[in-house]
Amino acid sequence: MMNLRICRTPVQPVNGAEALSLQAALPVAREIAGEWGCELIPTGEMLVPPFGGKEGWLLLPEILYRLQGILLACEQGPTGAPELLVAREEDATTWEDFLLMKLAHNLAYRLQGQLFLGEGTEPLPVEPERFATFDAYVDRVLEAEDDLMKEIKKTWIYAHRKRAIR
């Protein structure tokens, strides 16, 4: 499973922002779900919840573009403070990967949190504008490639948006 964590350090100023919670994250998740044609459902409504049965919400893109969807959950961090978890399965479609990045970056920006990859300790830059569209996501992923490799990988990324290709 690949996940991004959104948290606040004890010294980080929150400037009146509400505590990190699913309740605080849901308006952003609903906005993204509506914008990108996804369902947003509680994991408890699934007969066999993915992600090891973690409680939270699933952002489910159109069936052709998903394998498991994106998990949005709230967990207790190592410092005891709440952290938001945005996760996808390792074999996710590139569309799910885009939605993971879009949701995580937008949540971190709007909730004034820091973004971490997995159990990492170095925060990632919060850049919601770099994940505004699928095209922007692809450009971000391929920014270090030369022209020929960029075109080859771009074709692969676009082809693997849908699960039928896998």
N, C-alpha and C positions, 0 to 999 in steps of 0.2 A: 504494500500500500504506500502511496506517495502522499505526504500531507504537508500542509502549511499551517503554522500556528500564528495566531494573533494574540498578543499579550501586551501588558504594560509593565514596565519596570517600576520598582517602588519610588525611584527618583524622577520618573517621567511625569511632567505636568500634564494634567488632563483637561485643563481649561473648561471645567464644567461639564465634560462629557459624562454620559451615564456609564455605569459599570458594564463590563463586557459580559454579555449574556445572550442566550438565544432570542429572548424577547427584544433586545436591542438590535440584533442582527437580522431579524425577520423582515423589516421593511426594505432593507437593501436586497435581500434574497428574493423577495416578492417582485421588486422592481426589475431585477435581472431576469427572473423567470418570465415575467410578462413581456419584456423586451425581446427575449430570444426564444419564445414559444416553448417554454418548459413547464412541467408540473412541479409543484413544491408540496411534498406530502410528509407527514411524520413517519419516521421509520417504524413505529409501532403499528401502523396500518398495513404493513406488508406481512404476508404469511410467513415468508422466510426473509427476514431483514438481512441485507448485505452488510459488509464491514463488521463482521463478528457480532452483529446484533446491537451495536452501539446506539444509544438513544440520541435522537436529534431529528434532523430534517434531511430529506433527499431532494436534490435538484435534479429532475429527470428530463433530459432533452427528449425530443421526438425519438421514438423507438429505433428508427434506423440509425440514429446518431449516438446511441448509448450501449454500454454493456451493463454497468451497475449504477451509473449516475454519479453525482457528487454529494458527499456527506457533509453536512454542517452540524457540528456538535459543540457542546461546551464541556470542558473538563477542568479539573483542578490541576493547576500547574505545579512545578516543583517548589515554588515559593508559597504555595497555598492560595494564590490569587487565581481567579477564573481565567481561562484561556479559551479562545474559539479555535476549533479545529476544522479545516476545510481539506477533505481528502478524496482521493480517487484510487481505484485499483490499478495495479501495475500494467495490466493489459488494456487500459482504457483507450477509447478512440481519441484521435487528436482533437475532436470537437469537445470531448469531456475535459481534455487537458486545457483547452482554451477557456472553458467555463470555470474550471478550477482557478486558473490564474485571474480571470476577470472578477470572480466572486471574492477571492482572498484579497486582492489589491484594493477593490472598492470597499470592502469591510474595514481593512486596516486604515484606509484614508478617512472614511466617514466616521469611524468610531475612535479615531486618533490613537490607534494602536501600532505596535511594532510587528513586523512580519518576519517569521523565521521558517526556514526549511527544515522539516522534521525535528530532530532533537538538537539542531545546530544552535550555536550561541552567538553567532554574528548576525545582526539583523540585515535583511535584504532591503534595498531601496523600495519604497512604496510608490508605484508608478501606474496608477489606474489608466492614464492616457495611453500608455504603451500596450494596453490590453483592451482598448475600446472596441475593436472589431477583430474578426478572425484574420483579416489581412494584416493588421497591425501586429497581432500575435505572431504570425508567420514571419514577418519582417524582423521582429525582436529575436525570435529563435534562430534565424539564419544570418544575423548581422555580421558575424565573424567569418562567414564563408566567402570564397571567391565566386565569381560570376557563374562558372559552369556548375560547381557543386551546389550553389544556391538554387539554380534552376532544377537540378536533379532532385534535391531534397524538397523543394517546394512542391514539385509534382507528387512526391511520395506523401507529404503531409496532407495535401488536399485530397488525395485518394483515400487516405486512412481516416477521414472524418466520419465515414460511415462504417458500420460494423460488417456489412455484407462483403466488403473487400477483405476483411480479416479472415 
